[in-house]
Amino acid sequence: MPKLLITVLYFILLASAAFAQVRTVRGVVRDAKTNEKLAFVSIAANNGETGTTTNLEGQYQLRHNKTIQNLRFSYVGYEPQLVYPDSLEAINVYLQPSAAQLQEVVVLGTGENPAHRIIRLATQNRDQHKPENLQAYTYRTYNKFILTAVDARQIDLSDTLQLAEQDTAYLNMRSLLAKQHLFLMESITDYAYLKPDKVKETILATRVSGLQQPSFGVVAAESRDFSVYEDMPVFFGKRYLSPLSPGSTRKYDFILQETNIIGRDTTFIISFTPEQGKNFDGLEGLLYINSKGWAVQNVLAQSATDKDQRGIKLQQRFEQTGPQQHWFLTELDVEITIPQFSLKGHQPYGRLRTYITNINLNPNLRKSDFGVIALEQKPDAHLQPESLYQQHRPDSLNAKEQLTYTRMDSVGKAEKMDRTIRLMEYLVAKQIPTGPVSLDINRLFKANAFEGVRLGIGAHTNGLFSERFILGGYWGYGFKDEEAKYGADATVILHKPSELQVKAEFFEDVLEPGARRLPFQPRKLLTDLRPAVLTNLNYTTHKSIVFSGRPARYLQAQTQLRQEQHRPTLFSVEDAPLPKYNLTEAVVSLRYAYGEKYMRQFNQLMPMASEYPVLWLQYTRGFDGLLDGDYTYNKYETRLEASFRHRTFGLSSFKLAGGLVDGAAPFFTLFNGYGSFNPNYKVYSADGFETMRPYEFFSDRFAAMFFSQNFGKRFIRTGFFKPDVVAVTNIGFGDLKQPITDFPLTEINSMRKGFYESGLILNNVISSTFSGIGVGAFYRYGPYALDEAKDNLRIKLTLTLAF
């Protein structure tokens, strides 16, 4: 009996010992001083038999088919730590920051920086790792954005009775931030890609603190689009030279900080920063390069040239996915700060984290699954249950995050924040809702050289009135020309998916003589200032009916029949009645923008940035005898806009335009020279000839090129003076084959000999986080140069937006 008991006990102890062998460990790695969770910490088990890295939350989980005897935790800038699991499965580690600076470059016997060989191998293999080279893929994302703030200063709070008023505000803010964040937003999306450029993202669920019916959701489009495998990746609206672009070893300082051997593979951790004396827009950070395919495993990057204004840090994590073990993006982290901004003694910052799951590298996708809308939100996205979020969160919400939702939702109801957001949406759409009618903001105020200050009012019905019918009208008054303008229109939406609609319009207003009236050209804020310089306009009575729509994915089309009476002020005799010209025109217009995509957010459709060329074609036919028309002619117009980037020279932008009028047409239907110089306006128009007066030339056929080369900060970069250098050259040719007899002048210039101007712009001489002011100098030369050299030089201010 004792022998039996001893035998049983022996087997029990043996089994216990076997179960005590640690084969799985998990935990969290933090900074020992700040308690901050550390992402991308390298963890090697049993001296490199296997390993892993922490995720964005500092969490790790490691499984091994052998007993885990030791774990080595290492991270650049921290002391490595060796841990013996013993019988524990949950091991939290606190790493001590290292006092040592970055390592010096260790040069091998060959005289080569060891990091350069690894960088070249990663550059040579980058095409196989680019996600756009996959035939198709789908995945799901969970996104969480937090806006909060941290102490921006340290003050002695021991005697609160002596605190000044501003310190009391600091205390209140510190107390608030100790309990909750300023803002919290979550979303779940489905993403699909089909080669070469078809994308679609659908927001399945969205939750925004303080709002009951959010019309938007957070997505990680900017941080996902960033790719070190591209020569000039976009880093939050700006192009930077990639550390993995060809020849990058001549521009970046690379230092091999650490080498981790995990099984058969090795991870090389390499820091990168622009070399001193090299003048280019560069990044700085860390690359984790895995020897298996020489793929990027982790990226930490931030701007090396705009850190004082663009406090943006990006982290990306890649893992091997699918049967082919393709390296694919799985986690993203973005930190955004505005260094110049302080909130009651605290530095605000935002953090967006994205987790990518359900990755399918062989989905059954068809072209018909995609449209021009690349991002949209499901109507019931704000009604999704909490269980859906719990299913996709990598970890449950902590107490601080839960309180943020609770308190902000209460505040949102009390302050009627949903109504405020709706108002902001309409403001962005240039409308102010008042029930079923929305006021048109763009009709409230205008200013130009002809009308002076123009005040008015306009309104259109909105969705509360009807989803298919839109009615509107406006009235305005110019205080310089002392004339009223007014108009009305009605639109019927025939087919919403194809944007097919019919519109009838009437107005008594002013139009530019010799203008390019191409449709589908929305006016851009601060980049389309030419209308303000126009000194003469035609008083016009307009009646039209227009059909427009999208017959193909990237093609917009419009047909129009219009009847107009023009009363030109240009070339008119003072105190004499204005001459009257009756026109009847049929117009067919096309706009082709390959690769153009839109997103439906904030209850409106907004275009997304695209680098493909955009082409316009338009044909106009004038009819004599139809609807009181007095002229027969044909008018052809074309325009092409394109931009190209080079990793050395920057951004090249072209605008090519041309036109032809054939037949007996009045002068104001011809093409003016497209000048934008007015001595009373010293602002760069960014469209047209900067040294030419608006009506200095008229032609019945013309061709023009507007070219700009943005070198960025490549040429001038000092401590306080870092403008963007832009070179501009504009060239135009025109001719007037048919004599014009309907105005008193006997001769008019037509640019037959060629008009030339060039300029140099220094943008962002004075800049902030969101905008900049610069200066440009433009010189007119060639056959139409003015007699006095000083009259050919024009100095203008430039305005830019940083987003």
C-alpha positions in Angstrom: 0.0 0.0 0.0 2.7 2.5 0.9 4.5 1.6 -2.4 1.3 2.2 -4.3 0.8 5.6 -2.7 4.4 6.5 -3.4 4.0 5.5 -7.0 0.8 7.5 -7.4 2.3 10.5 -5.7 5.4 10.2 -8.0 3.2 10.3 -11.1 1.2 13.2 -9.7 4.4 15.2 -9.1 5.8 14.2 -12.5 2.6 15.4 -14.2 2.6 18.6 -12.2 6.2 19.3 -13.2 5.3 18.7 -16.8 2.3 21.1 -16.6 4.6 23.6 -14.8 6.8 23.8 -17.8 6.1 27.3 -19.3 5.3 27.1 -23.0 3.1 30.2 -23.3 3.8 33.7 -21.8 2.0 36.9 -22.1 2.1 40.3 -20.5 2.7 44.1 -21.0 6.0 46.0 -21.3 6.2 49.5 -19.9 8.6 52.3 -19.4 9.9 52.0 -15.8 9.8 55.8 -15.3 6.7 57.0 -17.1 4.7 53.7 -17.0 4.0 54.2 -20.7 3.3 51.1 -22.7 6.1 50.4 -25.2 5.3 49.2 -28.7 7.6 47.1 -30.9 9.8 45.8 -28.0 11.8 42.8 -29.2 11.3 39.6 -27.2 13.6 36.6 -27.8 13.0 33.2 -26.0 15.7 30.7 -25.2 18.5 32.8 -26.7 16.7 33.3 -30.0 14.9 30.0 -30.6 11.7 32.0 -31.1 10.4 35.4 -30.4 7.9 38.2 -31.0 7.4 41.9 -30.5 4.9 43.9 -28.4 1.9 45.4 -30.1 0.8 49.1 -30.0 -0.6 48.5 -26.5 2.7 47.1 -25.3 1.1 43.7 -25.1 2.8 40.4 -26.1 2.0 36.8 -26.3 4.5 34.1 -27.1 4.0 30.4 -27.6 6.8 27.8 -28.0 6.9 24.1 -28.6 9.6 23.8 -26.0 9.9 25.0 -22.4 10.6 28.7 -22.2 13.6 29.0 -20.0 14.4 32.7 -20.5 13.1 35.8 -22.2 15.2 38.8 -23.4 13.4 42.1 -23.8 15.2 44.8 -25.8 14.2 48.2 -27.2 16.2 51.0 -28.7 16.9 53.6 -26.0 16.3 51.2 -23.1 18.5 48.7 -21.1 17.8 45.1 -22.2 16.3 42.9 -19.5 16.6 39.1 -19.1 13.7 37.3 -17.4 13.3 33.7 -16.3 9.6 32.7 -16.5 9.8 30.0 -13.9 6.2 28.8 -13.6 4.5 32.1 -14.4 2.5 32.6 -17.6 1.8 36.3 -17.1 4.9 38.4 -17.0 4.8 42.2 -17.0 8.2 43.9 -17.6 9.4 47.5 -16.9 12.3 48.6 -19.0 14.7 51.2 -17.7 15.6 54.1 -20.2 19.2 54.0 -21.2 21.5 56.9 -20.5 23.6 56.1 -23.5 23.2 58.0 -26.7 22.7 56.4 -30.1 25.5 54.1 -31.2 28.2 55.3 -33.5 28.5 53.8 -36.9 30.6 50.7 -36.7 32.5 50.3 -40.0 33.5 46.9 -41.2 36.8 45.9 -42.6 35.4 46.6 -46.1 34.9 50.2 -45.1 31.1 49.9 -45.4 28.4 50.9 -42.9 26.8 47.6 -42.0 23.3 49.2 -42.1 23.8 50.1 -45.8 23.9 46.5 -47.0 20.6 45.8 -45.1 18.9 49.0 -46.5 20.0 48.1 -50.1 18.5 44.6 -49.7 15.3 46.0 -48.4 15.1 48.4 -51.3 15.8 45.7 -53.8 13.0 43.6 -52.5 10.4 46.3 -51.9 8.2 45.5 -54.9 7.2 42.1 -53.6 6.0 43.7 -50.3 3.9 46.5 -51.8 0.2 45.8 -51.1 -0.8 47.4 -54.3 1.0 44.7 -56.2 -1.4 42.1 -54.8 -4.3 41.2 -57.1 -6.9 41.8 -54.4 -7.4 41.8 -50.6 -9.9 42.6 -48.0 -9.7 43.3 -44.3 -11.6 44.8 -41.3 -10.3 47.6 -39.1 -11.0 48.7 -35.6 -10.1 52.4 -35.0 -9.9 54.4 -31.8 -9.1 58.1 -31.6 -8.5 59.8 -28.3 -8.0 63.6 -27.8 -6.5 64.4 -24.5 -3.7 66.6 -23.0 -0.7 66.3 -20.7 1.0 68.8 -18.4 2.9 71.4 -20.4 4.6 72.9 -17.4 5.5 72.1 -13.8 4.4 74.4 -11.0 4.5 74.1 -7.2 0.9 73.3 -6.2 1.7 72.8 -2.5 -0.1 76.1 -1.5 -3.3 76.2 -3.5 -4.3 79.4 -1.6 -1.6 81.3 -3.4 -2.5 80.2 -6.9 -3.2 82.8 -9.5 -6.4 82.7 -11.6 -4.5 81.1 -14.5 -3.1 78.4 -12.1 -6.7 77.7 -10.9 -7.7 77.0 -14.5 -4.6 74.8 -14.8 -5.7 72.8 -11.7 -9.3 72.4 -13.0 -8.0 71.1 -16.3 -5.6 68.7 -14.6 -8.4 67.4 -12.4 -10.6 66.8 -15.5 -7.9 65.1 -17.5 -7.1 62.8 -14.5 -10.6 61.4 -14.8 -11.4 61.5 -18.6 -10.2 62.4 -22.0 -11.4 65.4 -24.0 -12.8 63.4 -26.8 -13.1 59.7 -27.8 -14.2 58.1 -31.1 -14.4 54.5 -32.3 -15.2 52.9 -35.7 -15.2 49.6 -37.4 -14.8 49.5 -41.2 -14.5 46.9 -44.0 -11.9 47.6 -46.7 -11.6 46.1 -50.1 -8.9 46.5 -52.8 -8.8 45.2 -56.4 -5.8 45.8 -58.6 -4.8 48.3 -60.0 -6.7 51.1 -58.2 -10.2 50.0 -57.1 -10.8 50.7 -53.4 -13.8 50.8 -51.2 -14.1 51.3 -47.4 -17.4 51.1 -45.6 -17.9 52.4 -42.0 -19.9 49.6 -40.4 -20.1 51.2 -36.9 -19.2 54.5 -35.5 -19.4 56.0 -32.0 -18.4 59.6 -31.1 -18.4 61.0 -27.6 -21.0 63.7 -27.2 -23.0 62.8 -30.4 -26.0 60.6 -30.8 -26.1 60.5 -34.6 -22.6 61.0 -35.9 -22.4 61.4 -39.7 -18.7 60.5 -39.8 -16.3 57.9 -38.6 -12.6 57.8 -37.9 -10.5 55.9 -40.5 -6.7 55.6 -40.8 -6.5 56.4 -44.5 -3.4 58.7 -44.2 -1.4 56.4 -42.0 -2.3 53.3 -44.1 -1.4 55.1 -47.4 2.1 55.9 -46.0 4.6 53.4 -47.3 8.3 53.4 -47.0 8.4 51.2 -50.1 7.5 54.3 -52.2 10.1 56.7 -53.4 8.2 59.8 -52.2 5.5 58.6 -49.8 2.8 61.0 -48.5 3.3 61.7 -44.8 0.0 63.4 -43.8 -0.4 65.7 -46.7 3.3 66.2 -47.6 5.8 64.3 -49.6 9.0 63.1 -48.1 11.9 61.1 -49.4 11.7 57.5 -48.2 14.6 55.9 -46.4 14.1 52.9 -48.7 14.2 54.9 -52.0 17.1 54.2 -54.4 20.2 56.0 -53.4 18.9 56.8 -49.9 22.2 55.8 -48.3 23.7 59.0 -49.8 21.2 61.2 -48.1 20.3 59.4 -44.8 22.4 58.5 -41.9 21.7 54.9 -41.1 22.8 53.2 -37.8 22.4 49.6 -37.0 21.1 49.8 -33.4 20.3 46.2 -32.6 20.3 42.7 -34.1 17.8 40.1 -32.9 18.1 36.5 -34.0 14.7 34.7 -33.8 14.9 31.1 -35.0 16.2 31.1 -38.6 15.4 34.8 -39.1 17.1 38.0 -38.0 15.5 41.4 -37.3 17.8 44.4 -37.8 16.8 47.6 -36.0 18.1 50.6 -37.9 17.7 54.2 -37.1 17.6 56.8 -39.9 17.8 60.6 -40.0 18.8 63.0 -42.8 22.5 63.6 -43.2 23.7 66.9 -42.0 24.1 69.3 -44.9 21.7 67.5 -47.2 18.8 69.7 -48.1 15.6 67.7 -48.7 12.3 66.8 -47.0 13.3 63.8 -45.0 12.0 61.6 -42.2 13.6 60.2 -39.1 12.8 57.2 -37.0 13.5 53.4 -36.8 13.2 50.6 -39.3 12.8 47.0 -38.2 13.9 44.9 -41.2 13.4 41.1 -41.2 15.8 38.9 -43.1 12.9 36.8 -44.3 12.3 38.5 -47.6 14.1 41.6 -46.3 10.7 43.0 -45.4 9.9 45.9 -43.1 8.5 44.5 -39.9 8.0 47.7 -38.0 8.3 51.4 -38.8 8.5 54.4 -36.5 8.7 57.7 -38.4 8.2 61.4 -38.0 9.2 64.5 -40.1 12.8 65.6 -39.6 12.2 69.0 -41.2 8.9 70.2 -39.8 9.0 69.0 -36.2 8.4 72.5 -34.9 5.0 72.7 -36.8 4.0 69.1 -37.6 4.1 67.1 -34.5 3.1 63.8 -36.1 4.5 60.4 -35.2 3.6 57.3 -37.0 4.1 53.6 -36.1 3.3 50.7 -38.4 3.5 47.0 -37.6 3.5 44.2 -40.3 3.0 40.5 -39.8 3.2 37.5 -42.2 -0.3 36.6 -43.4 -2.0 34.0 -45.5 -0.7 30.8 -47.2 2.1 32.7 -48.9 3.1 34.4 -45.6 3.0 37.8 -47.2 4.0 40.7 -45.0 0.9 42.7 -44.4 0.1 45.8 -42.2 -1.7 44.8 -39.0 -1.4 47.7 -36.6 -1.1 51.5 -36.8 -0.5 54.2 -34.3 -0.5 58.0 -35.0 0.3 60.7 -32.4 -0.6 64.3 -33.3 0.5 67.4 -31.4 0.4 71.1 -32.2 3.5 72.5 -30.5 2.3 76.1 -30.7 -1.0 75.4 -28.9 -1.6 75.2 -25.1 -4.8 74.4 -23.3 -4.8 75.9 -19.8 -1.2 74.9 -19.2 -1.6 71.5 -21.0 -0.3 70.3 -24.3 -3.2 68.7 -26.3 -2.5 65.7 -28.4 -4.4 63.1 -30.4 -3.8 59.4 -30.8 -5.3 57.2 -33.5 -4.8 53.5 -33.2 -6.0 51.0 -35.9 -6.0 47.2 -35.7 -6.4 45.2 -38.9 -8.0 41.8 -38.8 -9.9 39.3 -41.0 -7.2 39.7 -43.7 -8.1 37.8 -46.9 -5.5 37.9 -49.7 -7.6 36.0 -52.1 -11.1 37.5 -52.0 -13.7 37.1 -54.8 -14.0 40.7 -56.0 -15.2 42.1 -59.2 -15.0 45.6 -60.8 -18.7 46.0 -60.4 -18.2 45.9 -56.7 -16.5 49.3 -56.8 -17.7 52.8 -57.7 -16.4 56.3 -57.5 -17.3 56.6 -53.8 -14.3 55.0 -52.0 -15.4 55.8 -48.5 -18.9 55.9 -47.1 -20.8 55.1 -44.0 -23.7 52.7 -43.5 -26.9 54.6 -42.5 -27.2 52.6 -39.3 -23.6 52.8 -38.3 -24.4 54.8 -35.2 -26.9 52.2 -34.1 -24.6 49.3 -33.7 -24.6 47.4 -30.3 -21.8 47.5 -27.8 -21.2 43.8 -28.4 -19.8 44.6 -31.9 -17.2 46.9 -30.5 -16.2 44.4 -27.8 -15.7 41.8 -30.5 -13.2 43.9 -32.3 -11.4 45.8 -29.6 -8.0 44.4 -28.8 -8.7 45.3 -25.1 -11.8 46.5 -23.3 -12.3 50.2 -22.6 -10.6 51.3 -19.4 -12.4 53.3 -16.7 -11.1 56.6 -18.1 -12.4 55.9 -21.6 -15.8 54.7 -20.3 -16.2 57.9 -18.3 -15.3 59.9 -21.3 -18.3 58.4 -23.2 -20.6 58.8 -20.2 -19.8 62.4 -19.4 -19.4 63.6 -23.0 -22.7 62.0 -24.0 -24.4 63.9 -21.2 -22.8 67.1 -22.2 -23.7 66.5 -25.8 -27.3 66.1 -25.0 -27.4 69.2 -22.8 -25.5 71.4 -25.3 -27.3 69.9 -28.3 -24.0 69.1 -29.9 -25.7 67.0 -32.7 -27.4 70.2 -33.9 -24.1 72.1 -33.7 -22.4 69.4 -35.8 -25.2 69.6 -38.4 -24.7 73.3 -38.6 -21.0 72.9 -39.1 -21.6 70.4 -41.9 -23.8 72.9 -43.7 -21.3 75.6 -43.2 -18.6 73.5 -44.9 -21.1 72.9 -47.7 -21.7 76.7 -47.8 -25.2 76.4 -46.5 -27.0 77.3 -43.3 -30.1 75.2 -42.7 -33.4 76.8 -41.6 -35.8 74.0 -41.7 -36.4 72.7 -45.2 -34.5 75.7 -46.7 -30.8 76.3 -46.5 -29.2 79.7 -46.9 -26.4 79.9 -49.5 -23.3 81.3 -47.7 -21.5 82.1 -50.9 -24.2 84.6 -51.8 -23.8 86.7 -48.7 -20.6 88.5 -49.7 -18.4 89.0 -52.7 -15.8 91.6 -53.7 -14.3 92.3 -57.1 -12.9 95.2 -59.1 -16.1 95.7 -61.1 -18.9 95.4 -58.6 -16.9 96.5 -55.5 -18.5 95.0 -52.4 -21.5 92.9 -53.3 -24.0 91.9 -50.6 -26.9 89.5 -51.1 -28.9 86.5 -50.0 -29.6 83.1 -51.5 -31.3 79.9 -50.6 -32.0 76.4 -51.7 -34.3 73.6 -50.5 -32.6 70.7 -48.7 -33.3 67.1 -47.9 -36.1 67.9 -45.5 -38.0 69.4 -48.4 -37.3 66.6 -50.9 -34.5 64.2 -51.8 -35.3 64.5 -55.5 -36.4 68.1 -56.1 -34.3 71.2 -55.3 -35.5 74.8 -55.7 -33.5 77.9 -55.2 -32.9 81.5 -55.8 -30.7 84.5 -54.9 -30.5 88.3 -54.9 -27.4 90.6 -54.7 -26.4 94.2 -55.0 -23.0 95.7 -56.1 -22.2 98.9 -54.4 -19.7 100.1 -57.0 -21.7 99.4 -60.2 -25.0 100.1 -58.3 -26.9 97.3 -60.0 -29.0 94.4 -58.6 -28.5 90.8 -59.6 -30.9 87.9 -59.1 -31.7 84.4 -60.3 -33.6 81.2 -59.7 -33.2 77.5 -60.5 -34.9 74.1 -60.2 -33.3 70.7 -60.2 -34.8 67.2 -60.5 -32.5 64.2 -59.6 -33.4 61.5 -62.0 -30.9 58.8 -60.9 -28.8 59.3 -57.8 -26.1 56.6 -58.3 -25.2 58.0 -61.8 -25.7 61.6 -60.6 -28.1 62.1 -63.5 -30.2 65.3 -63.1 -31.9 68.0 -65.1 -31.7 71.6 -64.1 -33.5 74.8 -65.3 -31.9 78.1 -64.5 -32.6 81.8 -65.0 -30.5 84.8 -63.8 -29.8 88.5 -64.4 -26.1 88.7 -63.4 -22.6 89.5 -64.6 -20.2 87.2 -66.6 -16.6 87.6 -67.7 -16.1 88.4 -71.4 -13.9 85.8 -73.1 -14.1 83.5 -70.1 -13.5 79.7 -70.0 -16.9 78.4 -68.8 -16.0 74.7 -68.2 -18.2 72.8 -65.8 -17.2 70.5 -62.9 -14.6 73.0 -61.7 -15.4 73.8 -58.0 -13.8 77.0 -56.8 -11.0 76.4 -54.3 -10.4 78.5 -51.2 -7.3 80.7 -51.5 -6.3 79.2 -54.8 -8.8 80.8 -57.2 -8.5 84.6 -56.6 -8.6 85.7 -60.3 -12.3 86.7 -60.4 -11.5 89.5 -57.9 -9.2 91.3 -60.3 -11.6 91.6 -63.2 -12.4 95.2 -64.2 -15.1 94.7 -66.7 -18.0 92.2 -66.8 -21.0 91.6 -69.1 -24.5 92.2 -67.7 -26.2 89.0 -68.8 -29.8 87.6 -69.0 -29.5 83.9 -68.9 -32.0 81.1 -69.5 -31.0 77.4 -69.7 -31.8 73.8 -69.3 -29.0 71.4 -68.4 -28.7 67.6 -68.2 -25.7 66.2 -66.4 -24.5 62.9 -65.0 -21.7 60.4 -64.8 -22.0 57.9 -67.7 -18.8 56.1 -66.6 -16.8 55.7 -63.5 -14.4 58.5 -64.2 -16.4 60.4 -66.8 -18.7 63.4 -66.1 -20.9 64.7 -68.9 -23.2 67.7 -69.3 -25.4 68.9 -72.2 -26.9 72.4 -72.1 -29.2 74.6 -74.2 -29.0 78.2 -73.2 -30.3 81.6 -74.4 -28.4 84.7 -73.3 -28.4 88.4 -73.8 -25.1 90.0 -73.1 -24.6 93.7 -72.5 -20.8 94.2 -72.4 -19.2 97.0 -70.5 -15.8 96.4 -72.2 -15.1 98.6 -75.2 -18.4 100.5 -74.5 -18.8 104.2 -74.9 -19.2 106.2 -71.7 -22.8 107.4 -71.1 -24.0 105.5 -74.1 -26.5 102.6 -73.8 -24.8 99.3 -73.6 -24.9 97.2 -76.8 -27.0 94.1 -76.7 -26.0 90.7 -78.1 -28.4 87.8 -78.3 -26.9 84.3 -78.3 -28.5 80.8 -78.4 -26.0 78.0 -77.7 -25.9 74.3 -77.4 -23.0 73.0 -75.2 -21.6 69.5 -74.7 -19.0 69.2 -71.9 -16.9 66.2 -70.8 -14.6 65.8 -67.8 -12.4 62.7 -67.5 -10.5 62.1 -64.3 -9.0 58.7 -64.2 -8.7 57.2 -60.7 -10.7 60.0 -59.1 -12.5 58.9 -55.9 -14.9 60.5 -53.4 -15.8 60.0 -49.8 -19.2 60.5 -48.3 -18.6 62.0 -44.8 -20.3 64.7 -42.8 -23.5 64.2 -44.9 -21.8 65.4 -48.1 -19.7 64.0 -51.0 -16.1 65.2 -51.0 -13.3 64.5 -53.6 -10.2 62.7 -52.5 -6.7 63.7 -53.6 -5.6 62.1 -56.9 -2.4 62.5 -58.9 -3.8 61.4 -62.2 -4.3 64.0 -65.0 -7.7 65.6 -65.4 -9.0 66.4 -68.9 -11.8 68.7 -70.0 -13.4 68.8 -73.5 -16.2 71.2 -74.5 -18.0 72.0 -77.7 -20.3 75.0 -78.2 -22.6 75.6 -81.2 -24.1 79.0 -81.7 -27.4 79.2 -83.6 -28.7 82.1 -85.7 -32.5 82.3 -85.8 -33.1 79.9 -82.9 -34.7 81.4 -79.7 -33.7 84.9 -80.9 -30.0 83.9 -81.4 -28.1 86.1 -83.9 -24.8 84.3 -84.4 -23.7 81.0 -85.9 -20.3 79.6 -84.9 -18.5 76.6 -83.5 -16.3 76.8 -80.4 -13.9 74.1 -79.2 -12.2 74.1 -75.8 -9.8 71.8 -74.0 -7.9 71.8 -70.8 -5.5 69.3 -69.1 -4.2 69.5 -65.6 -1.4 67.1 -64.4 1.2 66.9 -61.6 4.3 64.7 -61.4 6.6 64.1 -58.5 10.4 63.4 -58.5 12.3 62.5 -55.5 15.1 65.0 -56.3 13.3 67.9 -58.0 9.9 67.9 -56.2 6.5 68.5 -57.7 6.0 69.5 -61.3 2.5 70.9 -62.2 1.2 71.6 -65.7 -2.0 73.3 -67.0 -2.4 73.0 -70.7 -5.3 74.9 -72.4 -6.4 75.5 -75.9 -9.4 76.7 -77.9 -10.8 77.5 -81.4 -13.7 79.6 -82.5 -14.9 79.1 -86.1 -17.6 81.4 -87.5 -19.0 84.9 -87.0 -18.9 85.2 -83.2 -19.1 88.4 -81.1 -15.8 89.4 -79.5 -16.8 88.4 -75.9 -17.3 84.8 -77.0 -13.7 84.6 -78.1 -10.9 83.9 -75.7 -9.3 86.6 -73.6 -5.7 86.3 -72.7 -6.5 85.1 -69.2 -4.5 87.7 -67.4 -4.7 88.2 -63.7 -2.8 91.5 -63.1 -4.6 94.4 -61.5 -2.5 97.1 -59.8 -4.9 97.3 -57.0 -4.6 93.6 -56.1 -1.3 92.2 -55.0 -2.2 88.6 -54.4 -1.1 85.7 -56.5 -4.1 84.2 -58.3 -2.4 80.8 -59.1 -4.4 80.7 -62.4 -3.6 82.8 -65.4 -0.8 85.1 -66.5 0.3 87.1 -63.4 1.8 90.1 -65.4 -1.0 90.4 -68.0 -4.1 92.6 -67.7 -7.4 90.6 -67.9 -8.5 91.9 -71.4 -5.2 92.8 -72.9 -5.5 90.1 -75.6 -8.4 88.4 -77.5 -8.0 85.5 -79.8 -10.2 83.2 -81.8 -7.6 80.4 -81.4 -5.1 80.0 -78.6 -2.8 77.6 -76.8 -1.3 78.2 -73.3 0.9 76.4 -70.8 1.1 77.2 -67.1 4.0 75.4 -65.5 5.3 75.4 -61.9 8.1 73.5 -60.2 7.9 73.2 -56.4 11.3 72.4 -55.1 10.1 72.5 -51.5 12.8 73.4 -49.0 15.7 72.0 -51.0 17.5 75.3 -51.7 16.9 77.5 -48.7 16.8 76.1 -45.2 18.2 78.0 -42.2 17.2 78.1 -38.6 14.3 80.6 -39.1 14.0 81.0 -42.9 12.7 77.8 -44.6 10.4 78.8 -47.4 9.2 76.5 -50.2 10.8 77.6 -53.5 8.6 77.5 -56.5 9.7 78.4 -60.1 6.9 79.4 -62.5 6.8 79.8 -66.3 3.7 80.6 -68.3 3.6 80.7 -72.1 0.7 81.6 -74.4 0.0 81.9 -78.1 -3.1 83.3 -79.8 -4.3 84.5 -83.2 -7.3 86.3 -84.6 -8.0 85.0 -88.1 -11.4 86.7 -88.6 -11.9 90.4 -88.3 -14.0 91.7 -85.4 -16.3 94.6 -86.2 -18.7 94.7 -83.3 -16.6 97.1 -81.1 -15.2 100.6 -81.9 -11.5 99.7 -81.6 -9.7 99.1 -84.9 -7.0 96.7 -83.6 -6.6 94.3 -80.7 -3.6 92.2 -79.6 -3.9 88.4 -80.0 -0.7 86.9 -78.6 0.4 85.9 -82.2 4.0 86.4 -81.3 3.9 84.6 -78.0 3.5 85.9 -74.5 6.1 84.8 -71.9 6.5 85.3 -68.2 8.5 83.6 -65.5 8.6 84.0 -61.7 10.0 82.8 -58.5 7.8 82.2 -55.4 8.9 81.8 -51.8 5.9 80.2 -50.1 5.5 79.9 -46.4 8.0 82.6 -45.5 5.7 83.2 -42.5 4.0 79.9 -41.6 1.9 78.3 -39.0 0.6 74.8 -38.5 -2.3 75.3 -40.9 -1.3 78.1 -43.3 1.4 80.3 -44.7 2.2 83.6 -46.3 4.8 84.1 -49.0 5.9 86.4 -51.7 6.4 86.0 -55.5 8.2 88.0 -58.2 7.1 87.6 -61.8 8.7 89.1 -64.9 7.2 89.6 -68.4 9.5 89.3 -71.4 9.5 88.5 -75.1 7.7 90.3 -77.9 5.0 91.8 -75.6 7.4 93.0 -72.9 6.6 96.6 -71.8 9.0 99.4 -72.7 10.1 100.1 -69.1 11.8 97.1 -67.4 10.3 98.0 -64.0 6.8 97.7 -65.5 7.4 94.1 -66.4 8.1 93.1 -62.8 5.2 92.3 -60.5 5.5 91.4 -56.8 2.6 89.5 -55.3 1.8 87.9 -51.9 1.0 84.2 -51.8 -1.4 82.3 -49.5 -1.1 78.6 -48.8 -2.9 76.0 -46.7 -1.0 73.2 -45.0 -3.7 70.6 -45.5 
